[in-house]
Amino acid sequence: MSPDRGSSERDPRPEQVSGEEARTVPATSTSLMDASHAGTLSAGCEALFRSTETTLQWAWRVLKCAKAGPGAGPLATSARQCALEFLDRVPPHVRRGVAELLGYSSLWQAVCTRLGRPVARSTEELQHELGEDLQVLLHGAQARLGTAAALEQGLLVHLGRLRDSRRGEPGAPLELRAALDAFTHSLSELMTAASAYRRAWEAAETELSESAAWLGAGDPGFCSWMADHLSETVFAWRNAQASVRTLRELGELSQQ
């Protein structure tokens, strides 16, 4: 649903109209009410999870090749430390991210389901209710954006240490260097997935913030439009919840 722009000078805000004349709604690159947020976050979370699983295998391989002991060279010692830090910090962080998206999808569904119930509300009551709902969703998205950004920064540190280690001892055993190269490459792909996932949360947070600002303008047309379209996303978030729940169960199995 997009506004009819007669000229580039036209005010893009929703118009207050009467009778049977159609209302316009704010034009954004991707509507908040579009189900793409649920789908994008779900797909991003799965890509992050799968990349982590692959990188885990290479981290264990590095540990196997980097034998600890008095005879270990500087590359083996550094590589072992990087692998241990990864195993200790990254998989738990990713599992936390999966659990957070699962909780957020439940929260969004609860909001959508309640808004979709046939309850008589005045415009003022609906605006107040939507304002509270948007703030809850916004704060939840901001918290999860923080988790995703922290993971991205942590992976950047891991990747930098690995690349520095690789240059430290060119004469190290071939098996160790090959495992370290594969681990570094896999970690780089994981970094890409983490960046995409962070951007998905950033997009959701930005549009929630913009929609809260539109709602604060007090336009009854936008208020009604947003309530209708927000309630229509419940199916998409239900699908996202099912996908993320599977990832959480896989993560718990891997942890055991």
C-alpha positions as CSV (number, residue, x, y, z in Angstrom):
1,M,0.0,0.0,0.0
2,S,1.7,3.2,-1.1
3,P,0.6,6.9,-1.4
4,D,-0.4,8.5,-4.6
5,R,2.3,11.1,-5.2
6,G,1.1,13.8,-7.6
7,S,4.3,15.8,-7.4
8,S,7.6,15.7,-5.7
9,E,6.6,18.7,-3.5
10,R,3.6,16.9,-2.0
11,D,3.7,16.3,1.8
12,P,4.2,12.5,2.2
13,R,2.3,12.3,5.5
14,P,-1.0,10.5,5.7
15,E,-3.9,12.8,4.6
16,Q,-7.0,13.3,6.8
17,V,-10.0,12.8,4.5
18,S,-13.7,12.4,4.7
19,G,-16.4,10.4,2.9
20,E,-15.2,7.7,0.6
21,E,-12.0,9.3,-0.4
22,A,-9.0,7.0,0.0
23,R,-6.3,7.7,2.7
24,T,-2.6,7.7,1.9
25,V,0.0,6.3,4.2
26,P,3.6,7.2,4.8
27,A,6.0,5.9,2.1
28,T,9.0,4.0,3.4
29,S,11.5,1.8,1.6
30,T,10.1,-1.3,3.3
31,S,6.9,-1.0,5.3
32,L,7.1,-1.9,9.0
33,M,4.0,-3.9,8.4
34,D,5.6,-6.0,5.7
35,A,6.3,-9.6,6.7
36,S,9.8,-9.2,5.4
37,H,11.1,-8.3,8.8
38,A,10.0,-11.7,10.2
39,G,11.4,-13.5,7.2
40,T,14.7,-11.6,7.0
41,L,15.4,-12.0,10.7
42,S,14.6,-15.7,10.6
43,A,16.7,-16.3,7.5
44,G,19.6,-14.2,9.0
45,C,19.4,-16.1,12.3
46,E,19.6,-19.4,10.4
47,A,22.5,-18.3,8.3
48,L,24.3,-17.2,11.5
49,F,23.6,-20.5,13.2
50,R,24.7,-22.6,10.2
51,S,27.9,-20.6,9.8
52,T,28.7,-21.0,13.5
53,E,28.2,-24.8,13.2
54,T,30.7,-25.0,10.3
55,T,33.2,-22.8,12.1
56,L,32.9,-24.9,15.2
57,Q,34.2,-27.9,13.2
58,W,37.3,-26.0,12.1
59,A,37.9,-24.7,15.6
60,W,38.1,-28.3,16.9
61,R,40.4,-29.2,14.0
62,V,42.7,-26.3,14.9
63,L,42.8,-27.5,18.5
64,K,43.6,-31.0,17.3
65,C,46.5,-29.8,15.2
66,A,47.8,-27.2,17.6
67,K,49.2,-29.5,20.3
68,A,49.9,-27.9,23.6
69,G,53.2,-28.5,25.4
70,P,56.7,-27.3,25.7
71,G,57.5,-28.2,22.1
72,A,54.7,-26.1,20.6
73,G,55.7,-23.2,18.5
74,P,54.3,-19.6,18.7
75,L,51.8,-20.3,15.9
76,A,50.4,-23.4,17.6
77,T,50.1,-21.6,20.9
78,S,48.4,-18.6,19.4
79,A,46.1,-20.7,17.2
80,R,45.1,-22.8,20.1
81,Q,44.2,-19.7,22.2
82,C,42.1,-18.3,19.4
83,A,40.2,-21.5,18.9
84,L,39.6,-21.8,22.7
85,E,38.3,-18.3,22.9
86,F,36.0,-18.8,19.9
87,L,34.6,-22.0,21.5
88,D,34.1,-20.3,24.8
89,R,32.5,-17.1,23.6
90,V,30.9,-17.3,20.1
91,P,28.6,-20.4,20.2
92,P,27.0,-19.4,23.5
93,H,26.5,-15.9,22.1
94,V,24.8,-17.3,19.0
95,R,22.6,-19.5,21.1
96,R,21.6,-16.4,23.0
97,G,20.7,-14.6,19.8
98,V,18.5,-17.5,18.7
99,A,16.7,-17.5,22.0
100,E,16.2,-13.7,21.8
101,L,14.7,-13.9,18.4
102,L,12.4,-16.7,19.6
103,G,11.2,-14.5,22.4
104,Y,10.8,-11.5,20.2
105,S,8.7,-13.4,17.7
106,S,6.4,-14.5,20.6
107,L,6.2,-10.9,21.7
108,W,5.3,-9.6,18.2
109,Q,2.6,-12.3,17.8
110,A,1.1,-11.4,21.2
111,V,0.8,-7.7,20.1
112,C,-0.6,-8.7,16.7
113,T,-3.1,-11.1,18.1
114,R,-4.5,-8.6,20.6
115,L,-4.8,-5.9,18.0
116,G,-6.7,-8.2,15.7
117,R,-9.4,-8.9,18.3
118,P,-12.8,-7.3,17.5
119,V,-12.8,-4.9,20.5
120,A,-14.5,-1.5,20.2
121,R,-11.9,1.3,20.7
122,S,-12.0,5.0,20.2
123,T,-9.3,6.5,18.1
124,E,-7.6,7.9,21.2
125,E,-7.7,4.5,22.9
126,L,-6.3,2.8,19.8
127,Q,-3.5,5.4,19.5
128,H,-2.6,5.0,23.1
129,E,-2.5,1.2,22.8
130,L,-0.5,1.2,19.6
131,G,1.9,3.7,21.2
132,E,2.6,1.3,24.1
133,D,2.9,-1.7,21.8
134,L,5.4,0.1,19.5
135,Q,7.5,1.1,22.4
136,V,7.7,-2.5,23.7
137,L,8.6,-3.8,20.2
138,L,11.1,-1.0,19.7
139,H,12.9,-1.6,23.0
140,G,13.0,-5.3,22.3
141,A,14.5,-4.7,18.9
142,Q,17.1,-2.3,20.3
143,A,18.2,-4.8,22.9
144,R,18.6,-7.5,20.3
145,L,20.4,-5.1,18.0
146,G,22.9,-4.7,20.8
147,T,23.4,-8.4,21.1
148,A,23.9,-8.7,17.4
149,A,26.3,-5.8,17.3
150,A,28.4,-7.2,20.2
151,L,28.7,-10.5,18.4
152,E,29.9,-8.8,15.2
153,Q,32.5,-6.8,17.1
154,G,33.7,-9.9,18.9
155,L,34.1,-11.8,15.6
156,L,36.1,-8.9,14.2
157,V,38.5,-9.3,17.1
158,H,38.8,-13.0,16.6
159,L,39.4,-12.6,12.9
160,G,42.1,-10.0,13.5
161,R,44.0,-12.2,15.9
162,L,43.8,-15.2,13.6
163,R,45.3,-13.2,10.7
164,D,48.0,-11.9,12.9
165,S,48.8,-15.4,14.1
166,R,49.0,-16.8,10.5
167,R,51.8,-14.3,9.7
168,G,53.8,-15.1,12.9
169,E,55.4,-18.4,11.9
170,P,55.6,-19.2,8.2
171,G,57.6,-22.4,8.9
172,A,54.9,-24.1,11.0
173,P,53.6,-27.6,10.1
174,L,51.5,-27.7,6.9
175,E,48.6,-29.4,8.6
176,L,48.3,-26.7,11.2
177,R,48.6,-23.9,8.7
178,A,45.9,-25.5,6.5
179,A,43.6,-25.9,9.4
180,L,44.2,-22.3,10.5
181,D,43.5,-21.0,7.0
182,A,40.3,-22.9,6.8
183,F,39.3,-21.7,10.3
184,T,40.0,-18.1,9.3
185,H,38.0,-18.4,6.1
186,S,35.1,-20.0,7.9
187,L,35.2,-17.3,10.5
188,S,35.2,-14.6,7.8
189,E,32.0,-16.1,6.4
190,L,30.5,-16.2,9.9
191,M,31.4,-12.5,10.2
192,T,29.5,-11.8,7.0
193,A,26.4,-13.6,8.4
194,A,26.7,-11.7,11.7
195,S,26.9,-8.4,9.8
196,A,23.8,-9.2,7.8
197,Y,21.9,-10.2,10.9
198,R,22.9,-7.0,12.7
199,R,21.7,-5.0,9.7
200,A,18.3,-6.9,9.8
201,W,17.8,-5.9,13.4
202,E,18.9,-2.3,12.6
203,A,16.3,-2.1,9.8
204,A,13.6,-3.3,12.1
205,E,14.6,-0.9,14.9
206,T,14.8,2.0,12.5
207,E,11.3,1.5,11.1
208,L,9.8,0.9,14.5
209,S,11.3,4.2,15.6
210,E,10.0,6.0,12.5
211,S,6.5,4.5,12.9
212,A,6.4,5.5,16.6
213,A,7.1,9.1,15.4
214,W,4.4,8.9,12.8
215,L,1.9,7.7,15.4
216,G,2.9,10.5,17.7
217,A,1.7,13.0,15.0
218,G,-1.8,12.0,16.0
219,D,-3.2,11.2,12.5
220,P,-6.2,8.9,12.8
221,G,-5.7,7.6,9.3
222,F,-2.2,6.4,10.0
223,C,-3.3,5.0,13.3
224,S,-6.0,2.8,11.7
225,W,-3.8,1.7,8.9
226,M,-1.0,0.7,11.2
227,A,-3.3,-1.3,13.4
228,D,-4.7,-3.3,10.5
229,H,-1.3,-4.0,8.9
230,L,0.4,-4.8,12.1
231,S,-2.2,-7.4,13.0
232,E,-1.7,-9.0,9.5
233,T,1.9,-9.9,10.2
234,V,1.1,-12.5,12.9
235,F,1.3,-15.4,10.4
236,A,4.7,-14.4,9.2
237,W,6.0,-14.2,12.8
238,R,4.4,-17.5,13.6
239,N,6.5,-19.1,10.8
240,A,9.6,-17.3,12.0
241,Q,9.0,-18.6,15.5
242,A,8.7,-22.2,14.2
243,S,12.0,-21.9,12.3
244,V,13.9,-20.3,15.2
245,R,12.5,-22.9,17.6
246,T,14.1,-25.6,15.5
247,L,17.4,-23.8,15.6
248,R,17.3,-23.5,19.4
249,E,16.6,-27.2,19.7
250,L,19.6,-28.0,17.4
251,G,21.7,-25.7,19.5
252,E,20.8,-27.4,22.7
253,L,21.6,-30.8,21.1
254,S,25.0,-29.5,20.0
255,Q,25.7,-28.2,23.5
256,Q,24.9,-31.5,25.0
